Amino acid sequence: MRSFWLSLVVLPLLAACAEQPSAPSSSAAVQAPAQKIPPQDFAPGLAEEAPTDGHKVLLNDPSAASNTPLCGTAQREANLAGSALYAQGLATTTSSCPQNACFEPLTGTFIAANGNKSVCR
């Protein structure tokens, strides 16, 4: 019983000795508002872009042949299935991206004539 009463006396003393957080200073309380991240755009070329005067217009690299072995069988089958399901996407004249060899719509890339992946613009 004696240790119980002793602990009731010692615990408040130990708590008083513990480091207390300092109060924030007035200069730290007045901070500039956080900068907001601007809204993100689509990958270049996947959205309609109007060229502005005086700026260089980006053009796509020439595409590899549609039956290139660089794509792989799985990619060619995926492109054939996509063209069967979304034929209107391949027929549009607003973007030639889906008509390129091994076009990957998630990344906006295709296989260029030099064998490297190129970003569709």
C-alpha positions in Angstrom: 0.0 0.0 0.0 2.9 2.3 0.8 4.3 1.9 -2.7 1.0 2.9 -4.2 1.0 6.2 -2.3 4.6 6.8 -3.1 3.9 6.3 -6.8 1.1 8.8 -6.6 3.6 11.4 -5.3 6.5 10.5 -7.7 4.5 10.3 -11.0 3.3 13.9 -11.0 6.9 15.0 -10.2 8.3 13.0 -13.1 5.6 14.4 -15.4 6.5 17.9 -14.4 10.1 17.3 -15.4 9.3 15.9 -18.8 10.1 18.2 -21.8 7.1 20.2 -22.8 6.5 21.3 -26.4 7.3 24.9 -27.0 4.6 27.3 -28.0 4.8 28.2 -31.7 6.3 31.6 -32.3 4.1 34.3 -34.0 6.3 34.4 -37.1 6.0 30.6 -37.6 2.2 30.9 -37.2 2.0 33.3 -40.2 3.1 31.2 -43.1 2.5 31.6 -46.8 -0.2 29.4 -48.2 1.0 26.2 -49.9 1.4 26.3 -53.6 -1.1 24.2 -55.5 0.0 21.9 -58.2 -1.4 23.0 -61.6 -3.8 20.6 -63.3 -2.0 18.0 -65.4 -2.4 17.6 -69.2 -2.5 14.5 -71.3 0.6 13.1 -72.9 1.8 15.3 -75.8 -0.2 14.7 -78.9 -3.0 12.7 -77.4 -5.1 15.9 -76.9 -5.9 18.4 -79.5 -3.3 21.1 -79.5 -3.4 24.3 -81.5 0.1 25.5 -82.6 0.9 29.0 -81.6 2.7 31.4 -83.9 6.4 31.5 -83.5 6.8 28.1 -81.8 8.2 25.0 -83.3 5.6 22.4 -84.3 6.5 18.9 -83.1 6.0 16.1 -85.6 6.0 12.3 -85.1 8.9 10.2 -86.1 8.1 7.9 -89.0 6.6 4.7 -87.9 7.9 1.2 -88.4 6.0 -1.1 -90.7 2.8 -2.4 -89.2 4.0 -6.0 -89.4 7.4 -5.3 -87.7 8.8 -8.1 -85.6 9.7 -5.5 -83.0 6.2 -5.5 -81.5 6.0 -9.1 -80.6 3.0 -11.3 -81.2 1.1 -10.3 -78.1 1.3 -6.6 -79.0 0.1 -7.2 -82.5 -2.8 -9.3 -81.3 -3.7 -6.6 -78.8 -3.6 -4.0 -81.6 -5.8 -6.3 -83.8 -8.3 -6.8 -81.0 -8.4 -3.1 -80.3 -8.9 -2.2 -84.0 -11.8 -4.7 -84.1 -13.4 -3.2 -81.0 -12.6 0.5 -81.6 -12.6 0.8 -85.4 -13.7 4.4 -85.2 -10.5 5.3 -83.3 -8.3 4.1 -86.1 -10.3 5.8 -88.8 -10.2 9.3 -87.2 -8.1 11.9 -88.9 -7.6 14.0 -85.7 -4.8 11.7 -84.5 -2.6 9.3 -86.4 -1.2 7.8 -83.2 -3.3 4.6 -83.2 -2.2 3.9 -86.8 1.5 3.7 -85.9 3.2 0.4 -85.4 2.9 -1.1 -81.9 1.0 1.9 -80.5 0.5 1.7 -76.7 -2.3 4.0 -75.7 -1.5 3.9 -72.0 2.0 5.4 -72.6 1.3 7.2 -75.9 4.4 5.5 -77.5 5.0 3.6 -80.7 7.9 1.9 -82.5 9.6 4.3 -84.8 11.3 3.3 -88.1 14.7 3.3 -86.3 13.4 0.6 -83.9 13.2 2.9 -80.8 10.1 3.8 -78.9 8.9 7.3 -79.7 6.3 9.5 -78.0 3.3 10.2 -80.2 2.8 13.9 -80.6 
